[in-house]
Structure formats: structure tokens, C-alpha cells
Amino acid sequence: MLVSDFVYRLPEELIAQEPLADRAASRLLHLRAESGQFEDRQFRDFPDLLRPGDLVVFNNTRVFPARLYGRRSGMRAQAVSRRNPASREFLQGQIEVLLTKQLQQDPNEWECLVRPGRKIGIGENLYFGEQDELQAEVIGRGEFGERRIRFRACEDFFARVEKIGHVPLPPYIGREDSARDRERYQTVYARERGSVAAPTAGLHFTAEILDRMRKQGVEMAEVTLHVGLGTFQPVREEKVEDHALHSEACTVSEDAAAKIRRARSEGRRVIAVGTTTVRTLEYVTSQNEGEVRAGRGEANLFIYPGYKFLVVNALLTNFHLPQSTLLMLVCALGGKENVLRAYEHAVERRYRFYSYGDCMFLE
């Protein structure tokens, strides 16, 4: 299977640059996988598309301001601007570091992406914030230019990150992050800190929508997957099967596992909110001989057409980049031809795409 099979045409002006004022005002494209039929709806209609007894599973990860601006060894501190995110230009000594994964064996060590990447070598010291609130040393280098860095230990590490860090908006959002993004690039049910990208299908929910779902007899559960490096890495191979997915830390509680087991045994639908929820559920089940059990793990399951789903029956998801692993996952559930045809329709109808864009419900 070729990566080039997962291509669609998207005018740049359809890439959403700002969130809507009202989370639930997004449009929703409803796709029925069995028939291939789809229709245009509003996200406020989502509870009406559910059945009493459905189990809807959310990813409760919380985004933290993981983009840090700073300087390299021997360079004086100076203000760093992000006026043109598409530019690769930095003043001498200035750097940008995106923290992507905290390493379990040493909480002070992180995997990260750096700019300008070629100039930052192993052994170099990095300083962040006007008062050098955070200091780190580069201790390793990855296959595609990633770095491993070790921060100088401090008791209030995350408090300092919250103070000086920036919301890690995706590269296709061509503006600086703002104070508004700290609230809007976050789901209303976010709890567990650790992601560098939002599970964007959840951005449409409001307390009102969740309350309507409960009153209609819809059951809910939460899992956690901290979105990391894999979200930012393109598929570099020509063949889909040759791509290896980065692992991301995930957790399934005993409460969530019990709800999912019960729903499956009773023949009720398990509906995932977002591709990260799909990967968590399918990974955990694949690791436990077809049963959903509580526990922690490093999800690295790559789902693409031909995959046989073990748990998930339906999916709410945003629109994804061409040739991305996320688009491949959606195609695995809905059928490649169905999904790409629905994407073409969304382009024709001027849907808003990607993180701050509209969504699709696939059942």
C-alpha cells in the first residue's frame, strides 16, 4: 500500500487559523461506512446521532505549554519573537525547543524537537526564559534530528514551564499563540497533563453537549494518551507498511476498562472521540489477548486499511493532513474510498480543516 494513495486536494484557505467563539458551532460531516453515504450536520446534532446505551470514550490528556524559546551556550539572553512561524530564521544563538515526551526513567529528561536543529549538538547547554528559569543539556540525538535533553532539577519545573512556555500550535497555524489558545486548545474535560498537541476531536464538546448525552442514556468513559512526537513526524517511506509509529504513553483505568468490557458483552457500541482514543483502546486490547484491561503502556500501534478493529465501532474525528497516519487510521475504519470521497465533499462545501476546524462522525 502506497503512502501516495492517501492524498486529497486542500486549498490553503480552508485550514482553520482560529477557533470558533462557540465550540459547538462547528460543522459535522456524518459518514455511514457501510453505505458510503454522508450528510452535512452541525456538531450540536452529535447527541442526536447517538443511541441510548452507547459508550463514548474520551482522551482526558491535558496540553501543556511545551514550546520553549531560549538561547544556546555562550549567547546573551534576548527576546525571541515568533512573528513568522513559517520562517526558519533565528537571531544568532536563539533556539526553539518543543518538548514532546517526558522519559519515565528520568523525569528530568525529555525527547524534543529543536530549531535550528543542525547547530545544536550533544553536550551543549540551553537556557530558557529571561532569567534563565530553566536550564538543560543536550545529551542525545535521534534518527531524524530529534534531541534528548536533561533539565537541571528543580522542584517547580512545570510551574516554570507554565510561566515561560508557549502553546504548541501546529505548524500549519501561521500565527503566534495567544492567551486565548491556552483555553481553546484544550478540551473542557482535560485532566492529565502531558500532551504537546490537543486531541482535537474533543475541542467541540461543551458542558451542555455532555449533559445532553447523559440525559439521553449515553454512557461515558475516559482514557489517557499523551500526544507526542509521532504527531509531528511525517511518513517518510513510500510504502505504508514500512512506517514505524512513535510510541506514546497511555493509561486505562480499571473503571474505564470495566465499562468497555461491559458494553462489549452487552453488544453496545463503543464510540471513540479522536484517533488517540482509538489507538489507546486498540493497543491495550491487542496487548491483552482481545480483552480491555486496566494498565499503562507505550502505544505504538499503527492502524491503516486492512486492520481488524477489536473494540471501536464508531469514531468522532477532525479532518487530517494528507498522507498522515491519522488519515490512514480513519480510512481503516471507514474505508479509503468512502473517507477520501467524504473529504472531497468537505472541501467542496468549504469545511474548516485540521486542529481548529470542523469534524466528522464515522459509524
N, C-alpha and C positions, 0 to 999 in steps of 0.2 A: 504494500500500500504506500503510495507516494504522499509526501507532505504537501506537494503542489496540488493534490486533489481537494484540499481544504481552503480554497480561495474564493473570495467574493469581492465585488467592486463596492467600495465605500467612499463617497465624496467626503473630503476632509471636514466640510462644514457640518456634517452630521455627528461628529464627535463632540459629545457634551462637555463644555468647559466649566459650567457652573451647575450646582444642584438647583432643583426647583424649590421655590419657597415652601411648598407643601409636599412633604414626602410622598403622600398617597396620590398625588395628582399625575403620576407617571402613566404612560400608556402600557398596555399589556397585550401581547400577541399570544392568543390561545391556540396551541397546536395539538391536534389529536394524532398521535403517532400511527395508530392502526389504519386510519383512513387517509392520513396526509392532509386533512382539511385544517384550515386555520381561519380565525376571525379576529378582528380588531376589538379590543376591550379597553377598559380603564382599570388601573390597579385596584381602585375601590371595589371593583367587581370580584376580586380574588376570593373573598369568603363565599361568594355565591357559587363558585366553581368547586367548592369542597363538599364532601359528604359527611353526615354525622358518623363519627367513629374513625374518620381519617386521623392518622398520626402524622403531624407536621413536625419535622426535626430541624432545629436551628443550630448554627455555629455561633456560640456566645463569646468568641475571641474579641479582644479589645485592641484597637490600633494605638500605638504609642508614637510620639514624635521622633521617629527613628532617623531622620535626615539631619546630620550634624555638619556645620560648616566650621572650618578651623584653619590651622596652618601647620606646616612641616617644621622639622628641626631647624633651628638657626634663623628662622624668619620672624620678624616682629609681628605682633598682633595687629590686625587691621580689619575693618568692617568688610564683610563678604556679602555681595549682592547676588540675587537670583533673578534679575530683571528679565533675562532671556534664557529660560530653561533649556532651549534647544541648542544654545551655544556651548561649545566645548572650551571656550576661552576663560582662563582664570588669571588674575594678577599673580605675580611671582610669589610662590610659597603658599598660595591659597589652595585649599582642598575641600572636597565634599565627600562625606562618608555616609553610606546608607547601611545601617545595622540590619542584618537580615536574619540572624539566628543566634540566640544565646546558647552556648555549649554547656551541656549538663555536667561534664567532668570538672569544669572550672567556670563558675558563673561570671568571672571577670573576662572570659574570653568570648569573642564574637566572630562569626563569619560576617563579611561585609563586602559591599561594592564600593569602589573608590574612584574619584575623578580628581585630577588627571591620573589615570591608572599606571601608565608606563613609568612615571617618575617616582613612584613611591615603592621603595624597596624594603626587604626584610632588615630589621634592626633599626629602622627609622622611628623617631618619636613624633607623635602627633598631639596637637594641643587644640582644645575646643572651648569656645566662649571667650568673652572679652577679658575675663580674669583667669583664663586657663582653668575653668571649673572642672574640666575632665582632661586627663592625660592618658595616652596609650602608646604602646609599642607594637610595631608590625612584626609578627612572629612567624607568618607563613603565607604562602601564595597558592592559589588554586589553579586548576587547569585553564580556566577562561578568564584569568585576571582577577578573580576574587582574592581577598586578603583575609587573613586571620589576625586579629589584633587582641592585645591584652590590656585592659584598662588598669590604671593604678587603683587599688582597692579603696573604696570609700563607703561609709555606711548609708549615705543618702544618694546612691548612684541614680536611681530612677527619678528622684526629685530634681536632680541636676539636669537630667535628660529632658524632663518636662519643662524646665525653665529655659533651656537654650536650644532645644531641638525644634525641628520643623515637621509639619505633617507631610508624610512621604507620598505626595500626589504622584500618580503615574506619569511617565514621560510624555504621553500624548495630551496631557492637560498643559497647555502652553502659557502658564502664568505662575506667579508666586503663590504659595499657600497664604491663607489669611486666617484671622481669628475665627471666622465662621466655619472654616473647614474642620476645626478641632471638634465641633459638634456634629456637622453634617457628614463628615467622612467617618461615621461611626454609627452602628446600629443602635436602636433605642434599648436593646436588651444586652448590649456588650458588657461583659463582666471580667473575663480572664485576660489580663494584659499579656501581649506577646506578639502581635501581628504587625507587619510593616505594610500591609495592604488590607483594605476592608473586604469582608465577604459581601460583595456589593449587592447581591440579590436581596439581602436583608435591609438595605437602606430605605426601601419603600414602606416598611411597616411603621405604623404609629400605634400608640396605646389603644386608640379607638378601634383600629382594624383587629388587633389581637383580642380585644374584648368581644367583638362581634364573632370571631372564630370560636371562642369559648362558649358563648351563648348558643351557638349552632351545634354544639356537641362535638367539636373538633378537639382532639387531644394533642398536647404539645410536649416536646422533649428537647433537651439541649445537649450538644456535644461540643468539644473544643478542638479546633485545629488552628495552630498559629501559622498564618500565611507568611512564607519566607522567600528564599532565593528563587525557587522554581517559578514563581510568578513573573519574575523579571527576565528569565532566560529564554531566548528564542530556541526553536527547534532547528538545529544546525545540520542534521542528517537529511539525506534525500528520502530515505525510507522511514516511515513512521516506526516500524518495528525496531529500528536501530537506536532510537532515542531512549535515554535513561533519565528518569524523573528524579529531581532532588527530593530528599526526604524532609518531612515537616512534622513537628511534634503534635501528637493528637492525644486526646483523653476522652474516654467514655465512662460515665459514672454508672454505678450499679442501678440507680433509678432509671436512667435513660435506657440501659441495656434491658431491664425488665419490661419497660413499656414497649420496646421494639419487639422483644420476643413474644409478648402477649398479643400485640397487633398482628404479627405474622401468623401465630397459631390460630387466631380468630378470623383470618382471611381479610383483615382490614388493610387499606392502603398505607404504605409508608411514603411520605412525600418529603423530599429534601429541599430545603431552602439553600440554594447555592451549590456550586460544584465542589466546594471544600467539604460540605456536609456529605455529599455523595462519596467522595474519596475516603472520608473517615469511616463511614458505615461499611462500605465495601471492603476496605482494607482490614478492619477489625474482624469482619465476618470471614474473610479469606484466611486469616491467621488462626481461626478457631474452628476449623472443620465445618464451616457453614452455620455457625451459631454466633450470635452477637453476645459478647461477654464484656464485662467492665474491665478497664485497664488502660495503660499508657503504651504508646508506641511511636514509631517513626514511620509515618505513612509515605510510601514511595510507589504506590500502585498507579500505574499508567493505564488509563482506560481509553480505549479507542474502538472504532467499529469492529465487531466480532466478539467483544466482551459479553459474557453472560452475567447479567446482574443478579446478585444474590439477595438483596434487601430492597433496594429502591424501586418504587413503582412509578413515581412521577417527580417532576423537578420544576422549581421556580428558579429562573436564572436570568442574568443580564445578557446582553449581546457581547460576543467576544471577538478578539482580533483574528484576522485570517491566519491560517497555518499555526494556530496556537493549540497547546494541549487541552485547553479548556473547551475550545470549539470541537475538538475531536471527541471529548467526553460527551458533549451534548449530542453529537452525531451518533455516538454509540447507543444512546438511549432512544433517540427519536428517528434514527435512520438518516444517513448522509443526504440523500436526495431530498427528503422531506425538510430537513433543517436548512439546507442551503436555499431551497425554494422559498422557505419562510423568511430567510434573511433577505433575499432579493425583494420580497414583498415589503419588508420593513424599510428597506432603502427607498423603494418607490413611494411609500407612504410617509416618508420623512420622519421615521422614528429617530430618537436620540440614542446614540450608541455609547457603549463602554461604561465606566465606573459610575458616572453621574447620569447615565442615560436611562432608557426605558427597559422593560423586561419581557420575558416570555414564560408562559406556563406550558409545560410539555407533559402530556399524560397519555 
